[in-house]
Amino acid sequence: NQMRMKWMEITVFTTEEGLDAVCVRLSMLGIDQVQIEQSRESIEQFLRETAKYWDYADLDELVTGDEPCVKAYLSEAADNGSLVDAVFASFEELKTIDVGFDLGSLRVVVRQTADEDWANNWKIYYKPLAIGERLLVCPSWERTEPDGRVLLSLDPGMAFGTGGHHTTRLCLEYLERRVQAGDEMLDLGCGSGILSIAALLLGAAHATGVDIDPMAEKIAGENALLNGIGPDTYTVLAGDVLTDEALTKRLSQKRYDVIAANIVADVIIALCPLAPPLLKEGGCFIVSGIIADRMEDVLAALSANGLKAVDVKAGGDWRAILAERA
């Protein structure tokens, strides 16, 4: 079939504060698959303010324009014409409602796009990705033959981490090398759950994922179920290990063979004192999300906390470090 599928791309321009209101409005019309594009300044501010547990590198690829907007894609089926009319009407109506904050222009732009654009435009439509020697990361909606590899199905939802970014891939390569059958694994800043789920598929007996964003708890849990992994072997906790003593205490009830943190350099540095007491003898601490010019700072922090870097991997401007107790 040489016919290329046509899509309608609906873009609603608003303000930072207005993004949620726009998403809710689209959801009322039954449009839930949306892509949010925020302005460069807001992302940078967000990074500075909450540089915690996300695979932040992924955000670089999510930022495009300067005016925040929400995009949705509809197939160009006959009945979707009336849905587009309903979108225009809904946002005209929203302009007349006092929501208590500035919604911006609420401009609605509709354009026709071919499926190739759609595939490129929406990051969530990623393709199966072979990683290292043994893993195949695959979006949940794709059917594929793993061809002897360990298949990891993933639906990133709102959480970042699809395996496509260098920082995530480097971590997965280290996990593949280090995870042994029966291991206990801890994933600090689990996001979509990709690293902890991979560890379980590679033979770990139990994994614990922690993320500062409560959404991650739901998304990582759902991704685990896609892979046949239930709460008996995978525990996801929401909270900040750097400030939440009860959470840290709960984590320290056991020791881990592998701890992974795919975050940003500053948070990895802050986590360095927490890792050694949580590690089993012979265990390893995998850190990633480190931009090249911060690597020396991270190496110094590891060393200051009795951890020795035994290997470094590079992917683009990003670095991952495999460390063990010295």
C-alpha positions as CSV (number, residue, x, y, z in Angstrom):
1,N,0.0,0.0,0.0
2,Q,1.8,3.1,-1.2
3,M,-0.8,5.5,0.2
4,R,0.8,7.6,2.9
5,M,-1.5,8.1,5.9
6,K,-2.4,11.8,6.4
7,W,-2.6,13.3,9.8
8,M,-3.9,16.6,11.1
9,E,-1.6,18.3,13.5
10,I,-3.5,20.6,15.9
11,T,-1.3,23.1,17.8
12,V,-2.6,25.2,20.6
13,F,-0.4,28.1,21.7
14,T,-0.7,29.2,25.3
15,T,1.5,30.1,28.4
16,E,3.4,27.9,30.9
17,E,0.4,28.2,33.3
18,G,-2.0,27.4,30.5
19,L,-0.5,24.1,29.4
20,D,-2.6,22.0,31.9
21,A,-5.8,23.8,31.1
22,V,-5.2,23.2,27.3
23,C,-4.6,19.5,28.0
24,V,-7.7,19.2,30.1
25,R,-9.7,20.9,27.4
26,L,-8.4,18.5,24.7
27,S,-9.0,15.6,27.0
28,M,-12.7,16.7,27.3
29,L,-12.9,16.3,23.6
30,G,-11.4,12.8,23.8
31,I,-7.9,13.8,22.6
32,D,-5.5,12.4,25.1
33,Q,-2.4,11.7,23.1
34,V,-0.7,15.1,23.2
35,Q,2.8,16.4,23.0
36,I,3.8,19.4,25.1
37,E,6.5,21.7,23.8
38,Q,7.7,24.3,26.3
39,S,9.9,27.3,25.7
40,R,13.7,26.9,26.0
41,E,13.8,29.4,29.0
42,S,11.1,27.4,30.9
43,I,13.0,24.1,30.4
44,E,16.3,25.6,31.5
45,Q,14.6,27.1,34.6
46,F,12.9,23.8,35.3
47,L,16.3,22.1,35.1
48,R,17.8,24.5,37.5
49,E,15.0,24.4,40.0
50,T,14.3,20.7,40.0
51,A,17.5,19.1,38.8
52,K,16.6,15.9,40.6
53,Y,15.8,12.5,39.2
54,W,14.9,12.7,35.5
55,D,17.0,11.6,32.6
56,Y,17.1,15.3,31.8
57,A,19.1,14.8,28.7
58,D,15.9,13.7,27.0
59,L,14.5,17.1,27.6
60,D,17.0,18.7,25.1
61,E,15.1,16.9,22.3
62,L,11.7,18.0,23.6
63,V,12.3,21.7,23.4
64,T,11.7,23.4,20.1
65,G,10.1,26.8,20.0
66,D,9.9,29.7,22.4
67,E,6.1,29.9,22.9
68,P,4.7,26.9,24.9
69,C,2.2,24.8,23.0
70,V,0.3,21.6,23.0
71,K,0.2,19.4,19.9
72,A,-2.2,16.7,19.1
73,Y,-2.5,14.5,16.0
74,L,-5.7,13.2,14.4
75,S,-5.9,10.9,11.5
76,E,-7.6,12.6,8.5
77,A,-10.8,10.5,8.8
78,A,-14.0,12.1,7.7
79,D,-15.5,12.4,11.2
80,N,-12.4,14.1,12.5
81,G,-13.3,17.3,10.6
82,S,-16.1,17.9,13.0
83,L,-13.7,17.2,15.9
84,V,-11.4,20.0,14.6
85,D,-14.4,22.3,14.6
86,A,-15.1,21.4,18.2
87,V,-11.5,22.1,19.1
88,F,-11.7,25.6,17.6
89,A,-15.1,26.2,19.4
90,S,-13.8,24.9,22.7
91,F,-10.8,27.3,22.8
92,E,-12.9,30.2,21.7
93,E,-15.1,29.4,24.7
94,L,-12.1,29.1,27.0
95,K,-11.0,32.6,26.1
96,T,-14.3,33.9,27.6
97,I,-13.7,32.1,30.9
98,D,-11.8,33.8,33.8
99,V,-9.5,31.0,34.9
100,G,-7.5,33.3,37.3
101,F,-4.3,33.3,35.2
102,D,-3.0,34.3,31.8
103,L,-3.8,31.6,29.1
104,G,-1.9,33.6,26.4
105,S,-3.2,33.8,22.9
106,L,-4.9,30.3,22.8
107,R,-4.2,30.3,19.0
108,V,-5.2,27.1,17.4
109,V,-3.3,26.1,14.3
110,V,-4.2,23.1,12.2
111,R,-2.1,21.7,9.4
112,Q,-2.0,18.6,7.3
113,T,1.0,16.4,7.8
114,A,2.1,13.0,6.4
115,D,2.9,10.1,8.7
116,E,6.6,10.6,8.3
117,D,6.3,14.0,9.9
118,W,4.1,12.6,12.7
119,A,6.6,9.9,13.4
120,N,9.4,12.5,13.6
121,N,7.4,15.0,15.5
122,W,6.2,12.9,18.3
123,K,9.1,11.4,20.2
124,I,7.0,8.8,21.8
125,Y,6.8,7.0,18.4
126,Y,10.2,5.5,18.7
127,K,11.3,2.3,17.0
128,P,12.6,-1.0,18.5
129,L,16.2,-0.4,19.6
130,A,18.9,-3.0,20.1
131,I,21.1,-2.1,23.0
132,G,24.4,-3.8,23.9
133,E,24.6,-7.5,23.4
134,R,21.3,-8.7,24.8
135,L,18.6,-6.1,25.0
136,L,15.9,-5.0,22.6
137,V,13.9,-2.0,23.8
138,C,10.6,-1.8,22.0
139,P,7.6,0.5,22.2
140,S,4.5,-1.3,23.6
141,W,2.5,-0.8,20.4
142,E,5.1,-2.4,18.1
143,R,5.1,-6.2,17.6
144,T,8.6,-7.5,17.0
145,E,10.6,-10.7,17.0
146,P,13.3,-10.3,19.7
147,D,15.6,-12.6,17.7
148,G,17.3,-14.1,20.7
149,R,17.5,-10.8,22.6
150,V,15.8,-9.9,25.9
151,L,12.7,-7.9,24.9
152,L,11.9,-4.8,27.1
153,S,8.5,-3.3,26.2
154,L,8.0,0.3,27.1
155,D,5.3,3.0,26.9
156,P,7.0,6.1,28.2
157,G,3.8,8.0,28.9
158,M,4.7,11.3,30.5
159,A,7.9,10.0,32.1
160,F,11.2,10.4,30.1
161,G,13.5,7.6,29.3
162,T,13.0,5.6,26.1
163,G,16.5,4.1,25.8
164,G,17.1,6.2,22.7
165,H,19.2,8.8,24.5
166,H,22.9,8.2,25.1
167,T,22.6,8.5,28.9
168,T,20.0,5.7,29.1
169,R,21.7,3.5,26.6
170,L,25.1,3.7,28.4
171,C,23.4,2.6,31.7
172,L,21.7,-0.3,30.0
173,E,25.0,-1.5,28.6
174,Y,26.5,-1.5,32.1
175,L,23.4,-3.2,33.5
176,E,23.8,-5.9,30.9
177,R,27.4,-6.4,31.9
178,R,26.8,-6.4,35.7
179,V,23.4,-7.8,36.6
180,Q,23.5,-11.4,37.7
181,A,20.7,-13.8,38.4
182,G,19.2,-13.2,41.9
183,D,20.5,-9.6,42.2
184,E,18.9,-6.9,44.2
185,M,18.8,-3.6,42.2
186,L,18.1,0.0,43.1
187,D,17.2,2.6,40.5
188,L,17.4,6.2,41.7
189,G,15.4,8.5,39.5
190,C,13.6,5.7,37.7
191,G,11.4,7.8,35.4
192,S,9.8,5.4,32.9
193,G,11.3,2.5,34.9
194,I,13.5,1.5,31.9
195,L,16.6,0.7,34.0
196,S,15.0,-1.2,36.8
197,I,12.7,-3.2,34.5
198,A,15.8,-4.1,32.3
199,A,17.6,-5.3,35.4
200,L,14.7,-7.6,36.3
201,L,14.5,-8.9,32.7
202,L,18.3,-9.5,32.8
203,G,17.8,-11.8,35.9
204,A,17.7,-9.6,39.0
205,A,15.4,-11.1,41.7
206,H,14.0,-7.7,42.9
207,A,14.3,-4.1,41.9
208,T,13.3,-0.9,43.7
209,G,12.7,2.3,41.7
210,V,12.6,5.7,43.3
211,D,11.5,9.0,41.6
212,I,10.7,12.5,42.8
213,D,7.8,12.7,40.4
214,P,4.7,10.8,41.6
215,M,3.7,10.1,38.0
216,A,6.7,7.9,37.7
217,E,5.2,5.5,40.2
218,K,2.2,4.9,38.0
219,I,4.1,4.8,34.7
220,A,7.0,2.6,35.8
221,G,4.5,0.2,37.4
222,E,2.5,0.0,34.1
223,N,5.7,-0.5,32.1
224,A,6.6,-3.3,34.5
225,L,3.3,-5.0,33.9
226,L,3.8,-4.8,30.1
227,N,6.8,-7.0,30.7
228,G,5.0,-9.4,33.0
229,I,6.7,-8.0,36.1
230,G,4.4,-7.4,39.1
231,P,4.8,-5.8,42.6
232,D,6.2,-8.9,44.0
233,T,9.6,-8.3,42.3
234,Y,9.3,-4.5,41.5
235,T,8.7,-1.8,44.1
236,V,8.3,1.8,42.9
237,L,8.5,4.6,45.5
238,A,7.8,8.3,45.1
239,G,10.0,10.7,47.1
240,D,13.3,12.5,47.3
241,V,16.1,10.4,48.8
242,L,18.2,13.5,49.4
243,T,15.7,15.0,51.8
244,D,13.2,12.3,52.9
245,E,14.7,10.4,55.8
246,A,11.9,7.9,56.1
247,L,12.5,6.9,52.4
248,T,16.2,6.6,52.9
249,K,15.6,4.5,56.0
250,R,13.3,2.2,54.0
251,L,15.8,1.8,51.2
252,S,18.6,1.0,53.7
253,Q,16.7,-2.0,55.1
254,K,18.4,-4.0,52.4
255,R,21.7,-4.0,50.5
256,Y,22.0,-3.8,46.7
257,D,24.2,-5.6,44.1
258,V,23.6,-2.8,41.6
259,I,22.6,0.9,42.2
260,A,21.9,3.0,39.1
261,A,21.4,6.8,38.9
262,N,20.8,8.2,35.5
263,I,20.3,11.8,36.5
264,V,22.5,14.9,36.3
265,A,25.9,15.5,37.7
266,D,24.9,17.7,40.7
267,V,22.4,15.1,41.9
268,I,24.9,12.2,41.4
269,I,27.4,14.2,43.4
270,A,24.8,14.6,46.2
271,L,24.0,10.9,46.1
272,C,27.7,9.7,46.4
273,P,27.6,9.6,50.2
274,L,24.4,7.6,50.2
275,A,25.5,4.8,47.8
276,P,28.4,3.0,49.6
277,P,26.3,2.0,52.7
278,L,23.6,0.6,50.5
279,L,26.0,-1.4,48.3
280,K,26.7,-5.1,48.9
281,E,30.3,-6.3,49.0
282,G,31.3,-6.4,45.3
283,G,28.3,-4.4,44.3
284,C,28.5,-1.5,41.8
285,F,27.2,2.0,41.4
286,I,26.3,3.0,37.8
287,V,26.0,6.7,37.2
288,S,25.0,8.5,34.0
289,G,23.5,11.7,32.7
290,I,26.8,13.4,33.2
291,I,27.7,16.0,30.6
292,A,31.4,15.7,29.6
293,D,32.7,18.8,31.3
294,R,31.3,17.7,34.7
295,M,32.9,14.3,34.6
296,E,35.9,15.3,36.7
297,D,33.6,16.7,39.4
298,V,31.7,13.4,39.6
299,L,34.9,11.3,39.7
300,A,36.1,13.4,42.6
301,A,32.9,13.0,44.5
302,L,32.9,9.2,44.0
303,S,36.5,9.0,45.1
304,A,35.8,11.2,48.2
305,N,33.1,8.7,49.2
306,G,35.2,5.6,48.9
307,L,34.0,4.6,45.4
308,K,36.4,3.8,42.6
309,A,35.6,4.3,38.9
310,V,36.4,1.1,37.2
311,D,35.1,2.1,33.7
312,V,33.9,5.1,31.8
313,K,31.7,5.1,28.7
314,A,31.1,8.0,26.3
315,G,28.1,8.7,24.1
316,G,28.1,12.1,22.3
317,D,28.7,14.7,25.0
318,W,27.5,12.3,27.7
319,R,29.4,10.1,30.1
320,A,28.5,7.1,32.2
321,I,30.7,5.7,35.0
322,L,30.8,2.3,36.5
323,A,32.0,2.5,40.1
324,E,32.7,0.0,42.9
325,R,33.6,0.4,46.6
326,A,37.3,1.1,46.8
